[in-house]
Structures are given as structure tokens and as C-alpha cells.
């Protein structure tokens, strides 16, 4: 079943015909100002849409004409469409002056179709709008009844009887087709209902028969809702309007509990909630909150909306109160039962997820970002910032928040083959070890590792904790430096960075990281060194390019600082 709100004939309903002159809206069309909308007073006195303003003034000199404002009209129609969602979530715009509502399965909430259309027809005039509404089996029949018939409800299967006396304009045909039909004496739809179809389609086009079939229900016609349909919806109507925060909070908790049961039956959790509050004067307030993981706990949902209300610049304007509240779930995701401990509490990252959700509700989810690992051992490419929704999908079973990707074969660290990151080994040292006397050593692959003797170690491990093998401050892009090494493959002896000279007292390395073989770029192998200068400052340097194999002039870069 479909409902249709027709043209808004005039900005407001005329209250006093004797004192108020006819009101019309004019716009320039066909080189003249013409009437595009008019109130009931102007209609009764013989004016009509499309009439030239000069002709209208000749009939009624005291006419009140205002210029059309399509932008404001579109905004007003959108606001009315928001309000009309109190009847059904499936609301579509119909041209520039109408709405189409799919009320299938909704009429019983209002006591029936007749009661629904009566409620709609009573509320709009109370807000100052002159409008007509009708219900029929098909969009085409509802459109025709609302604009060209006196009935507000077409009985099931009664579309044919409705269309018989109506003009062809009721079929939503173009003006040139209506004019062509009129020239051959065809003025009413009933004249062609039983006529041969082929000659009519050949002379007046296929659109004539398509519109007729749509109105009669022979051809399917779907409406295009202006807002996506939510997966789950729970709503509450109030006998008396509410406006207190406690009442709104209690309503949210009750609706969230209803949705939680439905989500649990589906084995899903909500990734987003949307609250719609319908004021008695027609204003609709919408608030949405997102979650970093699927949730359905009513207490958590209520906490998110509490944060949302607290973040509003102005207090929620309840006006004369809200007579309806709706909580919907636009986005869902599978939600498996959480493992619980002996105390009955869920274990895992629930607390972190709730914190992220509350921050997102307060400042906006688009402002909450998280670091996720990427499949690369090149430090500047090994992680990326992303929003919380993308971060949740980016994590695989083998990763955790903020964790490093597992070792892969495309990177090598001398002393720890197969990894560009440190992973603890039984030897107790994450770094390539050289000779204790500081001389170079050759590993099984024939690669040279040159490490100065350290006593004590530069980065000691306390109580078997993992040593700090990455700088606390990692530069977004490595900065070039001028460095000098004793041998081409050895650690630097001193380097110049930002016009300052640093003499190295101790160093560890190299940690070799090779670029991904599948990337078609000019990256070269890097040898990283952790160094400390004579004053105690510690740096993370690397030499780019293997001497004699990739380049004859390796370049040095500073990639970060420790502390």
C-alpha cells in the first residue's frame, strides 16, 4: 500500500478568505512570469497553474504574488519527508512538491489505512500546510487519487474504477502526450482502457501504456526511499509528549533492550545506532553513534547516547515535547559470544572498545583513528592510520591492536634471518653479533656483520623484557645525513645532521631490512644501526644500498631518535 502527499498548493493554508488576498507563487517560464503554485482562494476564483501572472492580475488585481524559491522549497519538502517517517521508514520524494510513502505492514499500527491517512491529513494542516493524501494499491493509483480524485482511499483492486473518469494527466504523462491525446478527442483514461494497445503505443509512444500498466498494477513499480532502510527498528509512541532527559534515557534503554533481543537471535551486533526524536510540531531530531565492534548491550548503548547528548553545542530542544522515539540499527555485523571468566565477566578488549566508542560519540567517530599494521618491514610502511571501522576489519586472527606483522621471507636481519623486526630467540640477543673484539664477522650467507664490542650493552634487557629495538620517535620520512664509516659495510664513526656533528661512542648493528620483492620501485636494502654519541644521545641510522652489489656510493639516513 502506498500513500502520497500531493502538491503543496501555497505556502500556508488560508485562514480568512475575506481579509486575505489570494496567494500565488510565480516563476519565469516560456518568456513570462507564470503561476507555479496557488492557494485554495486563488483556485476558487478561477486561477490555475501555468497561467501568466498578467492574466491572473486581470482577473484578480489584488493578487499577492511571491517569487518561487526552489532551494527553500526543496529544504521544506525534505523536512516534511523527515516528519512523514513517523508513518513508515520508506519515504520517497515525488518531484518537487510531493511525497510517496510505502506503508505496507504499517497501517495496523494506526488502526488501519483509513485511520492512518486521516491522522496524516489532520497533522499537516495543523502545521500550516494545505495538502491532500490518498492510499491505493499502486504508486500510480495513489498519485492519481491524491491529485485528481476526491477519495482518500482506493479499495484494493479498485484502481481501474478510479482511473475511468480521470484525465490523462493523472497518469503522470508528459504535457506533449496529453496534448496529442486531446487533439484526437481522447480526454479521459476510460476511453483507452479497453482499446487495442498496439495502435496507441505506435501513435503516442510506449510511455502511455507503461504508465497505464503501472497504475493498474500490471507492471511493477518501486519507490526510491530517500534514506536507507535500517536492518532493525524499535519505536515507542507516547500518549503524552516527553521532554525530560531522564524520560528520554529510559526510552533509549527500553528500545535498546528490544533491539538486543533481536540482535541476539540473529547472532549479530550493531555497528551503528540512530535515534530519531519526533517533536509534536513536526521537527525531527536525529542522533547517531558508531561502535568499534559489534555491540548489543543496552547499558553500553545508553552510555554512548549520553556522551552524544553531552557533546551537543546546544541543549536538546524538546519544544512542546516528543510524541514518538525510534531507535534503529543501520549497520550490523556478526557477533560471536564472548569468552567469560569465572566471575562471569567477558574478557578481551571490551574495555578498550567501550572507551573508543565513548570518545567517538563525544567528538565524532571520524576523529578517532588507530594505528594498524601493514604487510611491510620498511618502518615507514609497516603501519598506517585508519578510522576505527576500517581498523576493526584490518585485524586478522594473527594480529592484535598495535602489534607487528609476523616474520616473512622478504626481509632479513643479520643474526636473525627471515625477519626485519626483533623476535626473541634462545640466544638472548636480538641483534647481529660480531666478534667481541670489534672485528667483522661473516655469517653463513657470506654477509659481513661489523659490530663494536659493547660492555655494558647499549640497550640492556631488564628482567628478560624485550629490549627497545625501535626509537621512541620515528620520523615520517628518513632525513639524509653525512656519515663516515671505517669500512664500507661498517657502522658510522660520526655523522652530521642538521649542521651539527655527532661523534659516535657506541653502536649496535646492522639490522638488515630488504624491500618487498613484488614492489616495482627503486628501494634498496637498508642496514640499520643503533648508535650513541659521546654525550649520550641515541639515534637510529641506516645505510641504503649494499656496497658493490646495489650501489658504489651508499647513502646514510637518520630515521629516528631514542628519547
Secondary structure by P-SEA (a helix, b strand, c coil): cccccccccccccccccccccbbbbbbbcccccccccccaaaaaacccccccaaaaaaacccbbbbbbbaaaaaaaaaaaaaaacccccbbbbccccbbbbbccccccccccaaaaaaaaaaaaaaacccccccccccaaaaaaaaccccccccccccccccccccccccccccaaaaaaaaaacccccccccccccaaaaaaccaaaaaaaaaaaccbbbbbbbcccccccccccccccccccaaaaaaaaaaaaaaaaaaaaaacbbbcbbbbbbbcccbbbbbbbbbbccccccaaaaaaaaaaaaaaccccccccccccbbbbbbcccccccbbbbccccccccaaaaaaaaaaaaaacccccbbbbbbcccccccccbbbbcaaaaaaaccccccccccccccccccccccccccccccccccccccccccccbbbbccccbbbbbcccccccccccccccccccccccccbbbbbbbbbccccccccccccccbbbbbccccccbbbbccccccccccbbbbbbcccccbbbbbbbbcccccccccbbbbbbccccc
